[in-house]
Amino acid sequence: MTEIHFIVEEAPEGGFIARAVGADIVTEADDLSFLHAQVRDAVHCHFDEGQRPGIIRLHITREEVLAA
């Protein structure tokens, strides 16, 4: 695996939740800079040394509701 993708959403209680696509990895953080560190740590824990992806790609989604 050369790269791994995460879908990042804003958590209802604040902060962010990142879920990996195709792997059982979920992590959360209060802000994006801490989320970067959490995602890296989760990937390092999940994969063995020679099998870690070289790239972590985050797809950040944001939902907004506007009054019509």
MODELLER restraints for C-alpha pairs under 7 A, 6 or more apart:
rsr = mdl.restraints
at = mdl.atoms
rsr.add(forms.Gaussian(group=physical.xy_distance, feature=features.Distance(at['CA:1:A'], at['CA:51:A']), mean=6.96, stdev=0.5))
rsr.add(forms.Gaussian(group=physical.xy_distance, feature=features.Distance(at['CA:1:A'], at['CA:53:A']), mean=5.33, stdev=0.5))
rsr.add(forms.Gaussian(group=physical.xy_distance, feature=features.Distance(at['CA:2:A'], at['CA:53:A']), mean=4.53, stdev=0.5))
rsr.add(forms.Gaussian(group=physical.xy_distance, feature=features.Distance(at['CA:2:A'], at['CA:54:A']), mean=5.40, stdev=0.5))
rsr.add(forms.Gaussian(group=physical.xy_distance, feature=features.Distance(at['CA:2:A'], at['CA:55:A']), mean=6.47, stdev=0.5))
rsr.add(forms.Gaussian(group=physical.xy_distance, feature=features.Distance(at['CA:3:A'], at['CA:53:A']), mean=4.64, stdev=0.5))
rsr.add(forms.Gaussian(group=physical.xy_distance, feature=features.Distance(at['CA:3:A'], at['CA:54:A']), mean=5.67, stdev=0.5))
rsr.add(forms.Gaussian(group=physical.xy_distance, feature=features.Distance(at['CA:3:A'], at['CA:55:A']), mean=4.45, stdev=0.5))
rsr.add(forms.Gaussian(group=physical.xy_distance, feature=features.Distance(at['CA:3:A'], at['CA:56:A']), mean=5.68, stdev=0.5))
rsr.add(forms.Gaussian(group=physical.xy_distance, feature=features.Distance(at['CA:4:A'], at['CA:53:A']), mean=6.25, stdev=0.5))
rsr.add(forms.Gaussian(group=physical.xy_distance, feature=features.Distance(at['CA:4:A'], at['CA:55:A']), mean=6.44, stdev=0.5))
rsr.add(forms.Gaussian(group=physical.xy_distance, feature=features.Distance(at['CA:4:A'], at['CA:56:A']), mean=5.09, stdev=0.5))
rsr.add(forms.Gaussian(group=physical.xy_distance, feature=features.Distance(at['CA:4:A'], at['CA:57:A']), mean=6.09, stdev=0.5))
rsr.add(forms.Gaussian(group=physical.xy_distance, feature=features.Distance(at['CA:5:A'], at['CA:20:A']), mean=5.74, stdev=0.5))
rsr.add(forms.Gaussian(group=physical.xy_distance, feature=features.Distance(at['CA:5:A'], at['CA:21:A']), mean=5.59, stdev=0.5))
rsr.add(forms.Gaussian(group=physical.xy_distance, feature=features.Distance(at['CA:5:A'], at['CA:56:A']), mean=6.07, stdev=0.5))
rsr.add(forms.Gaussian(group=physical.xy_distance, feature=features.Distance(at['CA:5:A'], at['CA:57:A']), mean=4.73, stdev=0.5))
rsr.add(forms.Gaussian(group=physical.xy_distance, feature=features.Distance(at['CA:5:A'], at['CA:58:A']), mean=5.92, stdev=0.5))
rsr.add(forms.Gaussian(group=physical.xy_distance, feature=features.Distance(at['CA:6:A'], at['CA:18:A']), mean=5.85, stdev=0.5))
rsr.add(forms.Gaussian(group=physical.xy_distance, feature=features.Distance(at['CA:6:A'], at['CA:19:A']), mean=5.21, stdev=0.5))
rsr.add(forms.Gaussian(group=physical.xy_distance, feature=features.Distance(at['CA:6:A'], at['CA:20:A']), mean=4.19, stdev=0.5))
rsr.add(forms.Gaussian(group=physical.xy_distance, feature=features.Distance(at['CA:6:A'], at['CA:21:A']), mean=5.80, stdev=0.5))
rsr.add(forms.Gaussian(group=physical.xy_distance, feature=features.Distance(at['CA:6:A'], at['CA:57:A']), mean=6.19, stdev=0.5))
rsr.add(forms.Gaussian(group=physical.xy_distance, feature=features.Distance(at['CA:6:A'], at['CA:58:A']), mean=4.88, stdev=0.5))
rsr.add(forms.Gaussian(group=physical.xy_distance, feature=features.Distance(at['CA:6:A'], at['CA:59:A']), mean=6.03, stdev=0.5))
rsr.add(forms.Gaussian(group=physical.xy_distance, feature=features.Distance(at['CA:7:A'], at['CA:18:A']), mean=5.56, stdev=0.5))
rsr.add(forms.Gaussian(group=physical.xy_distance, feature=features.Distance(at['CA:7:A'], at['CA:19:A']), mean=5.32, stdev=0.5))
rsr.add(forms.Gaussian(group=physical.xy_distance, feature=features.Distance(at['CA:7:A'], at['CA:20:A']), mean=6.37, stdev=0.5))
rsr.add(forms.Gaussian(group=physical.xy_distance, feature=features.Distance(at['CA:7:A'], at['CA:58:A']), mean=6.12, stdev=0.5))
rsr.add(forms.Gaussian(group=physical.xy_distance, feature=features.Distance(at['CA:7:A'], at['CA:59:A']), mean=4.94, stdev=0.5))
rsr.add(forms.Gaussian(group=physical.xy_distance, feature=features.Distance(at['CA:7:A'], at['CA:60:A']), mean=6.13, stdev=0.5))
rsr.add(forms.Gaussian(group=physical.xy_distance, feature=features.Distance(at['CA:8:A'], at['CA:16:A']), mean=6.58, stdev=0.5))
rsr.add(forms.Gaussian(group=physical.xy_distance, feature=features.Distance(at['CA:8:A'], at['CA:17:A']), mean=5.56, stdev=0.5))
rsr.add(forms.Gaussian(group=physical.xy_distance, feature=features.Distance(at['CA:8:A'], at['CA:18:A']), mean=4.30, stdev=0.5))
rsr.add(forms.Gaussian(group=physical.xy_distance, feature=features.Distance(at['CA:8:A'], at['CA:19:A']), mean=6.52, stdev=0.5))
rsr.add(forms.Gaussian(group=physical.xy_distance, feature=features.Distance(at['CA:8:A'], at['CA:58:A']), mean=6.57, stdev=0.5))
rsr.add(forms.Gaussian(group=physical.xy_distance, feature=features.Distance(at['CA:8:A'], at['CA:59:A']), mean=5.84, stdev=0.5))
rsr.add(forms.Gaussian(group=physical.xy_distance, feature=features.Distance(at['CA:8:A'], at['CA:60:A']), mean=4.57, stdev=0.5))
rsr.add(forms.Gaussian(group=physical.xy_distance, feature=features.Distance(at['CA:8:A'], at['CA:61:A']), mean=6.03, stdev=0.5))
rsr.add(forms.Gaussian(group=physical.xy_distance, feature=features.Distance(at['CA:9:A'], at['CA:16:A']), mean=5.63, stdev=0.5))
rsr.add(forms.Gaussian(group=physical.xy_distance, feature=features.Distance(at['CA:9:A'], at['CA:17:A']), mean=5.44, stdev=0.5))
rsr.add(forms.Gaussian(group=physical.xy_distance, feature=features.Distance(at['CA:9:A'], at['CA:18:A']), mean=6.59, stdev=0.5))
rsr.add(forms.Gaussian(group=physical.xy_distance, feature=features.Distance(at['CA:9:A'], at['CA:60:A']), mean=6.14, stdev=0.5))
rsr.add(forms.Gaussian(group=physical.xy_distance, feature=features.Distance(at['CA:9:A'], at['CA:61:A']), mean=5.32, stdev=0.5))
rsr.add(forms.Gaussian(group=physical.xy_distance, feature=features.Distance(at['CA:9:A'], at['CA:62:A']), mean=6.34, stdev=0.5))
rsr.add(forms.Gaussian(group=physical.xy_distance, feature=features.Distance(at['CA:10:A'], at['CA:16:A']), mean=4.47, stdev=0.5))
rsr.add(forms.Gaussian(group=physical.xy_distance, feature=features.Distance(at['CA:10:A'], at['CA:17:A']), mean=6.33, stdev=0.5))
rsr.add(forms.Gaussian(group=physical.xy_distance, feature=features.Distance(at['CA:10:A'], at['CA:62:A']), mean=6.53, stdev=0.5))
rsr.add(forms.Gaussian(group=physical.xy_distance, feature=features.Distance(at['CA:11:A'], at['CA:17:A']), mean=5.96, stdev=0.5))
rsr.add(forms.Gaussian(group=physical.xy_distance, feature=features.Distance(at['CA:14:A'], at['CA:30:A']), mean=6.83, stdev=0.5))
rsr.add(forms.Gaussian(group=physical.xy_distance, feature=features.Distance(at['CA:15:A'], at['CA:29:A']), mean=5.65, stdev=0.5))
rsr.add(forms.Gaussian(group=physical.xy_distance, feature=features.Distance(at['CA:15:A'], at['CA:30:A']), mean=3.96, stdev=0.5))
rsr.add(forms.Gaussian(group=physical.xy_distance, feature=features.Distance(at['CA:15:A'], at['CA:31:A']), mean=5.59, stdev=0.5))
rsr.add(forms.Gaussian(group=physical.xy_distance, feature=features.Distance(at['CA:16:A'], at['CA:28:A']), mean=5.50, stdev=0.5))
rsr.add(forms.Gaussian(group=physical.xy_distance, feature=features.Distance(at['CA:16:A'], at['CA:29:A']), mean=5.47, stdev=0.5))
rsr.add(forms.Gaussian(group=physical.xy_distance, feature=features.Distance(at['CA:16:A'], at['CA:30:A']), mean=6.17, stdev=0.5))
rsr.add(forms.Gaussian(group=physical.xy_distance, feature=features.Distance(at['CA:16:A'], at['CA:31:A']), mean=6.67, stdev=0.5))
rsr.add(forms.Gaussian(group=physical.xy_distance, feature=features.Distance(at['CA:17:A'], at['CA:27:A']), mean=5.89, stdev=0.5))
rsr.add(forms.Gaussian(group=physical.xy_distance, feature=features.Distance(at['CA:17:A'], at['CA:28:A']), mean=4.33, stdev=0.5))
rsr.add(forms.Gaussian(group=physical.xy_distance, feature=features.Distance(at['CA:17:A'], at['CA:29:A']), mean=6.76, stdev=0.5))
rsr.add(forms.Gaussian(group=physical.xy_distance, feature=features.Distance(at['CA:18:A'], at['CA:26:A']), mean=5.65, stdev=0.5))
rsr.add(forms.Gaussian(group=physical.xy_distance, feature=features.Distance(at['CA:18:A'], at['CA:27:A']), mean=5.37, stdev=0.5))
rsr.add(forms.Gaussian(group=physical.xy_distance, feature=features.Distance(at['CA:18:A'], at['CA:28:A']), mean=6.01, stdev=0.5))
rsr.add(forms.Gaussian(group=physical.xy_distance, feature=features.Distance(at['CA:19:A'], at['CA:25:A']), mean=5.94, stdev=0.5))
rsr.add(forms.Gaussian(group=physical.xy_distance, feature=features.Distance(at['CA:19:A'], at['CA:26:A']), mean=4.54, stdev=0.5))
rsr.add(forms.Gaussian(group=physical.xy_distance, feature=features.Distance(at['CA:19:A'], at['CA:27:A']), mean=6.76, stdev=0.5))
rsr.add(forms.Gaussian(group=physical.xy_distance, feature=features.Distance(at['CA:20:A'], at['CA:26:A']), mean=6.42, stdev=0.5))
rsr.add(forms.Gaussian(group=physical.xy_distance, feature=features.Distance(at['CA:25:A'], at['CA:42:A']), mean=6.93, stdev=0.5))
rsr.add(forms.Gaussian(group=physical.xy_distance, feature=features.Distance(at['CA:27:A'], at['CA:38:A']), mean=6.58, stdev=0.5))
rsr.add(forms.Gaussian(group=physical.xy_distance, feature=features.Distance(at['CA:27:A'], at['CA:39:A']), mean=6.56, stdev=0.5))
rsr.add(forms.Gaussian(group=physical.xy_distance, feature=features.Distance(at['CA:28:A'], at['CA:35:A']), mean=6.36, stdev=0.5))
rsr.add(forms.Gaussian(group=physical.xy_distance, feature=features.Distance(at['CA:29:A'], at['CA:35:A']), mean=4.93, stdev=0.5))
rsr.add(forms.Gaussian(group=physical.xy_distance, feature=features.Distance(at['CA:44:A'], at['CA:52:A']), mean=6.96, stdev=0.5))
